[in-house]
Amino acid sequence: MSSAESGRPVRARTGERLLTFAILAALLAALLPVVRVVEPGWWLVAALVLSAMVLAAGYTARLYRLPAVAVTLIEVAVWVVFMTLIFLRDTAILWAIPTLDTFQAVPMLVEAAMEEITVGAAPLEPTVSLAFVVVGSMGLLTIIVDHVVVTARMPLLASVGIVAVSLIPAIAAPSEVDVIGFVFLAVTILFLLRSETRSREKPVEREAERTAGVPATALGIGAIAIVVAVVATPVLPQPGVRAGAGLGPGPGIDATLRLGEDLRRPQETEVLRLRTNAPSVPYLRVTTVTRLDGEAWESDRSQTVSLDSERAFGVVESGEDVRISEYTAKVDVVRLDSQWAPVPYPAVGITGLGAGRWGAVPYNHTVATTAGSTQGQSYEVAYNLPRPSLEQVRAAVSVGSQVREETTELPADVPPIIGELALQVTADATSDYDKLAALQRWFRGTDFRYSLEAPVEDGFDGTGAEAVARFLEVREGYCIHFAGAFALMARTLHMPTRVVIGYLPGTPTTDSIDDQPVFSVSSSQLHAWPEVFFDGIGWIAFEPTSGLGVPTTFSSELTLPGQTTDPGATTPQSTPTPTARGDQAQIDLEEQRQNASGASADDALDPLPILGVVAAMVVLLALPFLIRELRRRQQDAAARGGDAAAAWQSVQEAAIDVGIPVPASETPRAFAGRLVAEHGVGASEMNTVLLAIERASYSRAGTRSYWMGDAAADAAASVRTSLLASVPPSRRILALLAPRSLVIRPGSVYAGTAPVRAG
């Protein structure tokens, strides 16, 4: 036995170890995106340990040359013992041997995990049931990938599966493209493909064919993918989501008014799109809360009325002398799983709702279902907006016999600070509206700050009266604290109030339908605001949240256009007119419609996106040349190290690039003779390369001839130059910019024929 042959088992074991490590790295790359959906914790370590144990068991079993079925069974046994020991040891024998009770507990864990995934918001807390599903799935994936790669020798198929698994978290919790994660995944996939090829044993005479296979193609594809991710992705538009595209349940709405967790959702998701023919974009209400007692406020449980009924939405409470404006709004749900359909106030009709028993609540003009969801719905809402003047609002009193008693009820032990501050802030006001306007200005002043973190840090992230009192001391919180404090303070002044849950109108997009700008509403724009009832007008919404939207104001009926007697007033309205987060001017839809009809000159001439796309195209066009040049340098380096197959392969690929056939049926000597006789290659240089490959293929000394490495490399370079010089300039340029050898391998079917020439 030669020294080369005796070294093959050692090299094979090294290759198997490297392949095992490559599989583990690829699985790790596929697992990391899960941390977007599940908070990092002990489950991550458990998943990696289980994968490592399964792969180690498979590697050890193959050392003893066990059949493939036996290897897989051993890996399954490791998976069962590990899962039993970590999650189900209380039902097992000796903590590791499963029993009937162990198997009966599995469906319950899976069912609990599925429920958490369905109703939860990312990132989910890593409970035992959720960890069981994630860790168990990782172990099963490891067994499958190990079998496909090592036993079936199909690494490309396994790579596709790994990539698919890595995309699942992105679908569950959409976010911006993670370029670093994508590059890491691509590198591990390339490492896996290369390691699998190196782990194979091939005869010496087929060395050139072996090295010319999968690795080069994989490297080229992987390099292109990495460059596209790094260079092209940032300059291209982000993928959009079509309303009703069937993406599965989206984020929901917390009916108990604990909105903090929803607002702190790390992945901002587009929940719906909105357009309207009104002069300003409306808030979208979902439900209301009237009972403001207890630790957690619950939504009103009013009976729904069929949408076909004439009394579905009741009547608008405004008096005959109050002007009413009729508008419509079109809502397209993109990703929202809720029993309530977001609608503007006050809705008087709705069309287009699909599956589900939908009904309206006359009391608060909301729309809900007892069997269905908003996901994928597209509907149109008609709403009649009361537009009283400033004089009418100031003359009205905040009472009403038709409102419910609970709208004025206060908690039994309301903290004194709530009533004391209400009297202090409204001391100079003479009318009910002026008192409420004073409260609104006070909350939106410099003393208060919008914060999602302060309530958690100071321990008042709730909705009860005690949380409101603590908020009034700290003066930092988010919308529910501002709305709740406003509502309770108004009730201490004997005014009927309620809190509304819904959405801000979103931010304008570049889309326009029927000359109506389309607004995109995201999950972070879930909002709460207070409403106060005025006799003869109805419910009037206020916006006390600091740094969010525009406060509610009314114009005088006696003022000329552009003038007002109410400081900061805009136009008459009974709902606040919000914008994106931050104090901004009211959204002017007329200006938006003008912008939608044609982009400005500055936007049209912005060169950055165009330059970015051009740069990406240049890089992509140059990639084949760069990859081919990198491969040529690797071949030259290998040839100088004594690898005659690398020198010979570089000559074959150069011939393919210029359109010379390289059939598998032709011997190296016949191929060399054809290049010398028909294509002007120097006989001396060609013979040097030919002698090197023949000695490497048939000599007892093995494949490497270090003593003639430099000579073979220099001769191969000279042959390549001669081949390029033998073809017309057009073919030469094509060979450099679009080398055929990147996709056509020497000896393949396509390499045996010359390319078809145009004309």
C-alpha positions in Angstrom: 0.0 0.0 0.0 1.4 3.4 -1.0 1.7 6.3 1.5 -1.0 8.1 -0.3 -3.4 5.2 0.1 -2.6 4.7 3.8 -3.4 8.4 4.4 -6.8 8.2 2.9 -8.6 7.0 6.1 -7.0 9.8 8.1 -8.0 12.3 5.5 -11.5 10.9 5.4 -12.0 11.2 9.1 -10.7 14.7 9.0 -13.2 15.5 6.3 -16.0 13.9 8.2 -15.2 16.0 11.3 -15.0 19.2 9.2 -18.3 18.3 7.6 -20.0 17.8 11.0 -18.7 21.1 12.2 -20.0 22.8 9.0 -23.5 21.3 9.5 -23.5 22.7 13.1 -22.5 26.1 11.9 -25.2 26.2 9.2 -27.8 25.1 11.8 -26.7 27.9 14.1 -27.0 30.4 11.3 -30.6 29.2 10.7 -31.4 29.3 14.5 -30.2 32.9 15.2 -33.2 34.6 13.5 -35.5 32.9 16.0 -34.4 35.4 18.6 -36.5 37.9 16.8 -39.6 35.9 17.8 -38.5 34.4 21.1 -36.5 36.2 23.7 -32.9 34.8 24.0 -32.5 32.5 26.9 -31.6 29.0 28.0 -33.5 27.5 25.1 -30.8 28.8 22.7 -28.1 26.9 24.6 -30.2 23.8 24.8 -30.9 23.8 21.1 -27.2 24.1 20.3 -26.2 21.4 22.7 -28.9 19.0 21.3 -27.7 19.7 17.8 -24.0 19.1 18.8 -25.0 15.8 20.6 -27.0 14.5 17.6 -24.1 15.3 15.2 -21.5 13.8 17.5 -23.6 10.6 17.8 -23.9 10.3 14.0 -20.2 10.9 13.5 -19.2 8.3 16.1 -21.7 5.7 14.6 -20.2 6.2 11.2 -16.7 5.6 12.5 -17.8 2.0 13.2 -19.3 1.8 9.7 -22.8 1.2 10.9 -25.6 1.2 8.3 -27.3 4.5 7.6 -30.6 3.3 9.2 -28.7 2.5 12.4 -27.0 5.9 12.4 -30.3 7.7 12.1 -31.9 5.5 14.9 -29.0 6.3 17.2 -29.5 10.1 16.5 -33.3 9.8 17.2 -32.5 8.0 20.5 -30.2 10.8 21.5 -32.9 13.3 20.7 -35.5 11.4 22.7 -33.3 11.0 25.8 -32.3 14.7 25.7 -35.8 16.0 25.3 -37.1 13.7 28.1 -34.3 14.7 30.4 -34.7 18.4 29.9 -38.4 18.8 29.6 -40.2 15.6 30.8 -38.0 14.0 33.4 -40.8 14.0 36.0 -42.7 11.4 33.9 -39.7 9.3 32.9 -37.8 6.4 34.4 -34.5 7.5 35.7 -35.3 10.9 34.4 -34.3 9.9 30.8 -36.3 6.9 29.7 -39.8 8.0 28.5 -42.9 6.3 29.6 -46.5 6.4 28.4 -47.1 9.5 30.5 -44.2 11.2 28.8 -45.7 10.7 25.4 -49.1 11.8 26.6 -47.6 15.1 27.9 -46.1 16.0 24.5 -49.4 17.1 22.7 -50.2 19.3 25.7 -46.9 21.1 25.5 -47.2 21.5 21.7 -50.8 22.9 22.0 -49.8 25.3 24.7 -46.9 26.6 22.6 -49.1 27.0 19.5 -51.5 29.1 21.6 -48.7 31.3 22.8 -47.5 31.8 19.3 -51.0 32.6 18.0 -52.0 35.2 20.6 -48.6 36.5 21.7 -46.6 39.4 20.5 -42.9 39.2 19.4 -40.6 38.7 21.2 -42.4 35.9 23.1 -41.3 34.9 26.6 -39.4 31.6 26.4 -41.8 29.4 28.4 -41.2 25.7 28.9 -43.8 24.7 26.2 -42.4 27.2 23.7 -38.8 26.1 24.4 -39.9 22.4 24.0 -41.2 23.1 20.5 -38.2 25.2 19.4 -35.5 22.9 20.9 -37.3 19.8 19.7 -37.7 21.2 16.2 -34.0 22.1 16.1 -33.0 18.6 17.0 -35.3 17.0 14.4 -33.9 19.4 11.8 -30.4 18.4 12.8 -31.2 14.7 12.2 -32.7 15.4 8.8 -29.9 17.7 7.6 -27.2 15.2 8.8 -28.9 12.4 6.9 -29.4 14.4 3.7 -25.8 15.8 3.7 -23.7 12.9 5.0 -25.8 9.8 4.0 -27.6 10.9 0.9 -24.8 13.3 -0.2 -27.3 16.1 -1.2 -25.9 19.2 0.4 -27.6 21.6 -2.0 -31.0 20.1 -1.0 -30.1 20.5 2.7 -29.0 24.1 2.1 -32.3 24.9 0.6 -34.0 23.5 3.7 -31.8 25.5 6.1 -32.4 28.7 4.2 -36.2 28.0 4.3 -36.1 27.5 8.1 -34.1 30.7 8.6 -36.9 32.6 6.7 -39.7 31.5 9.0 -38.9 34.1 11.8 -38.8 36.9 9.2 -42.3 35.9 8.1 -43.6 35.6 11.6 -42.1 39.0 12.7 -41.4 41.1 9.6 -38.5 43.5 9.9 -35.8 45.1 7.8 -33.3 42.9 6.0 -30.7 41.6 8.4 -27.7 41.9 6.1 -25.2 40.6 8.6 -27.3 37.5 9.4 -27.8 36.8 5.7 -24.1 37.0 5.1 -23.4 34.7 8.0 -25.9 32.2 6.7 -24.4 32.4 3.1 -20.9 31.9 4.4 -22.0 28.8 6.5 -23.8 27.4 3.5 -20.7 27.8 1.3 -18.6 26.2 4.1 -21.0 23.3 4.2 -20.9 22.7 0.5 -17.1 22.9 0.4 -16.7 20.6 3.4 -19.1 18.0 1.9 -17.0 18.0 -1.3 -13.7 17.6 0.5 -15.1 14.7 2.6 -15.5 12.6 -0.6 -12.8 10.2 -1.8 -12.1 10.1 -5.5 -9.5 8.3 -7.6 -6.3 10.3 -8.5 -7.0 10.4 -12.2 -10.3 12.2 -11.6 -8.7 14.9 -9.4 -9.3 17.6 -11.9 -12.9 16.7 -12.4 -13.5 16.5 -8.6 -12.2 20.0 -7.9 -14.1 21.4 -10.8 -17.5 20.5 -9.5 -19.8 21.9 -6.9 -17.4 24.2 -5.0 -16.7 26.6 -7.9 -20.4 26.9 -8.7 -21.3 27.3 -5.0 -18.7 29.9 -4.5 -19.9 31.9 -7.4 -23.6 31.7 -6.4 -22.7 32.5 -2.8 -20.5 35.5 -3.7 -23.2 36.9 -5.9 -25.8 36.5 -3.2 -23.5 38.2 -0.6 -22.8 41.2 -2.9 -26.4 41.6 -3.8 -27.4 41.6 -0.1 -24.7 44.1 0.9 -24.8 46.4 -2.2 -28.1 46.1 -4.0 -30.6 45.4 -1.1 -30.3 48.8 0.6 -31.0 50.8 -2.6 -34.0 48.7 -3.7 -37.5 49.3 -2.3 -38.5 47.2 0.6 -41.0 44.4 -0.2 -44.6 45.4 0.3 -47.4 43.4 1.6 -50.7 43.2 -0.2 -53.8 43.5 1.9 -55.4 40.2 2.5 -52.4 38.3 1.2 -53.0 35.5 3.6 -50.0 35.9 5.7 -51.6 34.4 8.8 -52.6 36.2 11.9 -51.0 39.6 12.5 -50.6 41.6 15.7 -53.7 41.8 17.9 -55.1 44.5 20.3 -55.0 44.2 24.0 -58.6 44.8 25.2 -57.6 45.4 28.8 -55.8 48.7 27.8 -52.4 47.3 28.8 -51.0 48.7 25.5 -47.4 49.0 26.7 -46.2 45.6 25.5 -47.9 46.1 22.1 -46.3 49.6 21.7 -42.9 48.2 22.7 -43.1 45.6 20.0 -39.5 45.6 18.5 -40.6 44.8 14.9 -42.9 47.5 13.6 -45.5 46.0 11.4 -47.9 47.6 8.9 -51.4 46.8 10.1 -53.6 48.6 7.7 -53.9 51.2 5.0 -56.3 54.1 5.0 -57.6 56.8 2.5 -60.5 59.2 2.8 -62.2 62.1 1.0 -62.3 64.2 4.2 -60.0 67.3 4.5 -58.1 65.6 7.4 -57.3 62.0 8.2 -59.4 60.6 11.0 -58.4 58.5 14.0 -59.6 54.9 13.7 -61.4 53.6 16.8 -61.6 50.0 17.8 -63.4 49.9 21.1 -64.1 52.1 24.1 -63.7 51.8 27.9 -66.2 53.4 30.2 -65.6 51.7 33.6 -62.4 53.3 34.9 -62.2 51.4 38.2 -60.1 48.4 39.3 -56.6 47.5 38.4 -57.3 46.8 34.7 -59.8 48.6 32.6 -61.8 46.3 30.3 -63.5 47.3 27.0 -67.2 48.0 27.0 -69.3 44.9 26.5 -72.3 46.3 24.5 -74.5 44.1 22.4 -73.9 44.3 18.7 -76.7 44.9 16.1 -76.7 43.4 12.6 -75.1 45.7 10.1 -78.3 45.3 8.0 -80.4 46.8 10.7 -81.4 50.5 10.4 -80.4 51.0 14.1 -77.0 49.4 13.7 -75.1 52.6 14.4 -77.8 54.5 16.2 -77.9 58.3 15.6 -75.4 61.1 15.8 -76.2 62.9 19.0 -75.5 66.4 17.6 -78.3 69.0 17.6 -80.0 70.4 14.5 -77.9 73.6 14.6 -74.6 71.8 14.6 -73.1 71.4 11.1 -72.6 67.8 10.0 -70.0 66.8 7.3 -70.4 63.5 5.5 -67.3 61.6 4.5 -66.1 58.1 3.6 -63.0 56.2 4.4 -61.5 53.1 2.8 -59.7 50.7 5.1 -57.5 47.8 3.8 -56.3 45.5 6.6 -52.7 44.4 5.9 -51.8 42.4 9.0 -54.2 42.7 12.0 -55.9 39.9 13.8 -58.7 41.5 15.8 -62.3 41.0 16.6 -62.9 44.8 16.1 -62.8 46.5 12.8 -61.0 49.9 13.0 -63.5 52.7 11.9 -63.6 56.5 12.0 -66.0 58.2 14.3 -68.9 58.5 14.2 -69.5 55.6 11.7 -73.0 55.5 10.2 -72.5 52.7 7.7 -70.0 50.1 6.5 -69.8 47.9 3.4 -67.3 45.2 2.2 -66.7 43.2 5.4 -66.3 39.5 4.5 -66.5 36.3 6.5 -67.6 36.5 10.1 -70.8 37.6 11.9 -70.1 41.3 12.0 -72.2 43.8 13.9 -72.2 47.4 15.0 -72.4 48.8 18.6 -74.8 51.8 18.5 -73.5 53.1 21.9 -70.0 53.9 20.6 -70.3 53.4 16.8 -67.8 50.6 16.7 -67.8 47.4 14.6 -67.1 43.9 16.0 -67.5 40.2 15.3 -68.3 37.2 17.4 -66.8 34.8 14.9 -64.2 36.1 12.5 -61.2 38.4 12.2 -60.1 41.6 10.5 -57.2 39.8 8.8 -57.5 40.3 5.0 -60.6 42.5 5.3 -61.2 45.5 3.0 -64.1 47.7 3.7 -65.5 51.3 3.3 -67.0 53.3 6.1 -69.4 56.2 5.9 -69.1 58.6 8.8 -70.9 61.9 9.7 -68.6 64.3 11.5 -70.1 67.0 13.7 -68.4 70.3 13.2 -69.6 72.7 15.9 -68.2 76.2 16.2 -66.2 77.5 19.2 -69.2 79.4 20.4 -71.4 76.2 20.3 -68.9 74.2 22.2 -68.5 76.8 24.9 -72.2 77.2 25.3 -72.8 73.4 25.7 -72.6 71.7 29.0 -70.8 68.4 29.6 -73.8 66.5 30.7 -76.5 64.3 29.1 -79.4 62.2 30.3 -78.7 59.7 27.5 -75.2 58.8 28.6 -74.6 55.9 31.0 -74.1 56.3 34.7 -70.7 54.7 34.6 -69.3 57.5 32.5 -69.2 59.7 35.6 -68.3 57.0 38.2 -65.0 57.3 40.1 -63.0 54.5 41.8 -63.9 54.0 45.5 -60.5 55.1 46.7 -59.5 57.6 44.1 -56.1 59.2 45.1 -56.6 62.9 46.1 -53.9 64.1 43.7 -56.3 63.5 40.8 -59.0 65.8 41.9 -56.7 68.4 43.4 -54.7 68.8 40.2 -57.9 69.0 38.2 -59.2 71.9 40.2 -55.8 73.6 40.2 -55.4 73.4 36.4 -58.9 74.5 35.5 -59.2 77.2 38.2 -59.3 80.1 35.7 -61.7 78.4 33.2 -65.4 79.4 33.0 -67.0 76.8 30.7 -66.7 73.1 30.6 -64.9 73.2 27.2 -62.4 75.8 28.5 -61.7 73.5 31.5 -61.0 70.6 29.2 -59.0 72.7 26.8 -56.9 73.8 29.9 -56.3 70.2 30.9 -55.3 69.3 27.3 -52.8 72.2 27.2 -51.4 71.2 30.6 -50.8 67.6 29.6 -49.2 68.7 26.4 -46.9 71.2 28.1 -43.2 70.9 28.9 -43.8 69.3 32.3 -44.9 66.0 30.7 -42.9 63.6 28.5 -43.9 60.7 26.3 -42.1 57.5 27.4 -42.7 53.8 27.0 -40.0 52.9 29.5 -40.7 55.1 32.5 -43.9 53.3 33.5 -42.0 50.0 33.6 -39.0 51.4 35.4 -41.2 53.1 38.1 -43.7 50.3 38.4 -46.9 51.9 37.2 -47.4 50.3 33.8 -51.1 49.8 34.4 -54.5 51.5 34.1 -55.9 51.7 37.6 -56.3 54.9 39.6 -53.1 54.3 41.5 -51.2 54.0 38.3 -52.7 57.3 37.1 -51.8 59.0 40.4 -48.2 57.7 40.1 -48.1 59.0 36.5 -49.2 62.5 37.6 -46.2 62.5 40.0 -43.6 61.1 37.6 -45.1 62.9 34.6 -43.7 60.4 32.1 -45.8 57.7 30.4 -47.5 56.8 27.1 -50.9 57.4 25.6 -53.0 55.2 28.1 -51.6 57.2 31.0 -52.4 60.5 29.4 -55.9 59.4 28.4 -56.7 57.8 31.7 -55.5 60.7 33.7 -57.5 63.2 31.5 -60.6 61.0 31.8 -60.4 60.6 35.6 -59.6 64.3 36.2 -62.6 65.3 34.0 -64.8 63.0 36.1 -63.8 64.7 39.3 -65.2 67.8 37.6 -68.5 66.0 37.0 -68.1 65.4 33.3 -69.0 62.1 31.6 -65.9 60.6 29.9 -64.7 57.4 28.3 -61.4 56.2 26.8 -61.1 55.1 23.2 -58.7 52.5 21.9 -57.7 52.7 18.2 -55.1 53.8 15.8 -53.5 57.1 14.7 -54.2 57.8 11.0 -50.6 56.7 10.1 -48.1 58.3 7.8 -48.6 59.3 4.1 -47.2 56.9 1.4 -46.4 57.7 -2.2 -49.5 55.8 -3.3 -52.7 57.5 -4.4 -56.1 56.0 -5.4 -58.8 58.2 -6.9 -56.8 61.3 -6.0 -56.9 60.2 -2.4 -53.4 59.8 -0.7 -53.0 56.4 1.0 -51.8 56.4 4.6 -50.0 53.5 6.2 -50.8 52.6 9.8 -48.3 50.6 11.8 -48.5 48.5 14.9 -46.6 51.2 16.9 -49.4 53.7 16.2 -51.9 51.8 18.5 -53.3 54.6 20.6 -55.7 55.6 23.3 -57.4 59.0 23.8 -60.3 60.4 25.9 -63.8 61.5 24.9 -66.1 63.8 26.8 -69.8 64.1 26.1 -71.4 67.5 25.4 -75.2 68.0 25.4 -76.4 68.8 21.9 -73.1 67.9 20.3 -72.2 64.4 21.3 -68.9 62.8 22.2 -65.8 65.1 21.6 -62.4 63.6 21.5 -59.3 65.3 23.0 -55.6 64.6 22.5 -53.7 65.1 25.8 -50.7 62.9 25.0 -47.6 65.0 25.0 -45.6 65.0 21.7 -48.2 63.1 19.8 -50.7 64.4 17.3 -52.4 67.8 17.3 -54.8 69.0 20.1 -58.5 69.3 19.5 -59.6 72.9 18.8 -62.6 74.7 17.3 -62.9 77.9 15.2 -65.2 80.7 15.8 -68.2 81.1 13.5 -67.6 84.9 13.5 -64.0 84.8 12.3 -62.9 85.5 8.8 -60.9 82.8 6.9 -57.5 82.5 8.4 -58.5 84.1 11.7 -59.5 82.6 15.0 -60.4 83.6 18.5 -59.1 80.3 20.0 -55.3 80.2 20.3 -53.9 77.4 18.3 -57.2 76.6 16.5 -57.1 75.0 13.1 -60.5 74.0 11.7 -63.7 73.0 13.3 -63.5 69.4 14.2 -64.8 66.9 16.8 -61.9 64.6 16.7 -58.2 65.3 17.1 -56.2 65.5 13.9 -53.0 63.6 14.6 -49.9 63.2 12.6 -46.9 61.0 13.0 -45.3 61.0 16.5 -44.1 64.4 17.4 -45.7 67.9 17.3 -46.3 68.6 13.7 -48.7 70.6 11.7 -52.1 69.2 10.7 -52.0 66.8 7.8 -53.3 68.8 4.8 -54.9 66.3 2.4 -55.3 68.8 -0.3 -51.5 69.2 -0.4 -51.1 65.4 -0.2 -53.5 65.1 -3.2 -51.4 67.6 -5.2 -48.2 65.8 -4.3 -49.8 62.5 -5.3 -50.6 63.8 -8.8 -47.0 64.5 -9.6 -43.7 64.4 -7.8 -41.8 67.6 -7.2 -38.7 68.5 -9.3 -36.4 67.8 -6.4 -37.8 64.3 -5.9 -37.6 63.6 -9.6 -34.0 64.7 -9.9 -32.7 63.0 -6.7 -29.6 61.2 -8.0 -28.8 59.0 -5.0 -31.3 56.1 -5.8 -30.2 56.1 -9.4 -26.5 56.2 -8.6 -27.1 53.4 -6.1 -28.8 51.2 -8.6 -26.2 51.9 -11.3 -23.4 51.1 -8.8 -25.1 47.8 -7.9 -25.5 46.9 -11.6 -21.8 47.6 -12.2 -20.8 45.4 -9.3 -23.1 42.6 -10.5 -21.8 42.8 -14.1 -18.2 42.7 -12.8 -18.8 39.7 -10.6 -18.2 37.0 -13.2 -14.9 38.5 -14.1 -13.9 38.8 -10.4 -14.9 35.3 -9.6 -13.1 33.9 -12.6 -10.0 35.9 -11.8 -10.1 34.7 -8.2 -10.4 31.1 -9.3 -7.5 31.5 -11.8 -5.2 32.8 -9.0 -6.2 29.9 -6.8 -5.4 27.5 -9.6 -2.0 29.2 -10.2 -1.2 29.0 -6.5 -2.1 25.3 -6.4 -0.1 24.6 -9.5 3.0 26.2 -8.0 2.5 24.0 -5.0 2.7 20.9 -7.2 -1.0 20.4 -8.1 -0.7 19.5 -11.8 -4.5 19.0 -12.0 -5.0 22.7 -11.2 -2.7 23.8 -14.0 -4.4 21.4 -16.5 -7.9 22.5 -15.4 -7.0 26.2 -15.9 -6.1 25.4 -19.5 -9.4 23.6 -20.0 -11.4 26.4 -18.6 -9.6 29.0 -20.7 -10.5 26.9 -23.8 -14.1 26.8 -22.7 -14.1 30.6 -22.2 -13.0 31.3 -25.8 -15.5 28.7 -27.2 -13.2 25.7 -27.8 -14.9 22.3 -27.1 -13.5 20.2 -24.3 -15.2 16.8 -24.7 -14.9 14.2 -22.0 -14.1 11.5 -24.7 -10.9 13.3 -25.7 -7.6 12.2 -24.0 -5.3 14.9 -22.6 -2.7 14.3 -25.3 -5.3 14.6 -28.1 -6.7 17.8 -26.6 -3.2 19.3 -26.3 -2.4 18.4 -29.9 -5.6 20.1 -31.1 -4.8 23.3 -29.2 -1.3 23.4 -30.8 -2.4 22.5 -34.3 -5.7 24.5 -34.6 -5.4 27.4 -32.1 -1.8 28.6 -32.2 -0.7 27.5 -28.8 3.0 27.1 -28.2 4.0 23.4 -28.4 6.7 23.7 -25.7 4.4 25.3 -23.1 1.5 22.9 -24.0 3.8 19.9 -23.6 5.0 21.1 -20.2 1.4 21.2 -18.9 0.6 17.8 -20.6 3.6 16.1 -19.1 2.7 17.4 -15.6 -0.9 16.0 -15.7 0.2 12.7 -17.2 2.8 12.2 -14.5 0.3 13.2 -11.8 -2.3 10.8 -13.2 -0.2 7.7 -13.8 2.9 8.1 -11.6 3.3 6.0 -8.5 4.6 9.1 -6.6 1.1 10.6 -6.4 -0.7 13.6 -7.7 1.8 16.3 -6.6 5.1 17.1 -8.5 6.6 19.9 -6.5 9.8 19.9 -8.6 7.9 21.1 -11.7 5.2 23.2 -10.1 6.5 26.6 -11.2 7.2 25.4 -14.7 3.7 24.0 -15.1 2.1 27.1 -13.7 4.1 29.4 -16.0 3.4 27.2 -19.0 -0.4 27.2 -18.2 -0.4 31.0 -18.0 1.3 31.2 -21.4 -1.2 28.8 -22.9 -4.1 30.9 -21.6 -2.6 34.0 -23.1 -2.2 32.3 -26.5 -5.9 31.1 -26.4 -7.2 34.6 -25.8 -5.0 36.0 -28.6 -6.3 33.4 -31.0 -9.9 34.7 -31.0 -11.4 38.0 -32.3 -11.6 41.0 -29.9 -15.4 40.5 -29.4 -14.9 36.9 -28.3 -12.0 37.9 -26.1 -14.0 40.6 -24.3 -16.9 38.1 -23.8 -14.5 35.5 -22.4 -13.3 38.0 -19.8 -16.6 39.6 -18.8 -18.8 36.5 -19.1 -16.6 33.4 -18.7 -18.5 30.3 -19.7 -16.4 28.1 -17.4 -18.3 29.4 -14.4 -21.3 27.4 -15.5 -19.9 24.8 -17.9 -17.4 22.3 -16.5 -14.7 20.5 -18.5 -16.0 17.2 -19.8 -19.7 18.1 -19.4 -22.2 17.8 -22.2 -22.1 21.5 -22.9 -18.3 21.6 -22.9 -18.2 19.1 -25.8 -19.6 21.6 -28.3 -18.7 25.1 -29.4 -21.1 28.0 -28.6 -23.5 29.1 -31.2 -22.3 32.3 -32.9 -24.8 35.1 -33.6 -25.2 35.9 -37.3 
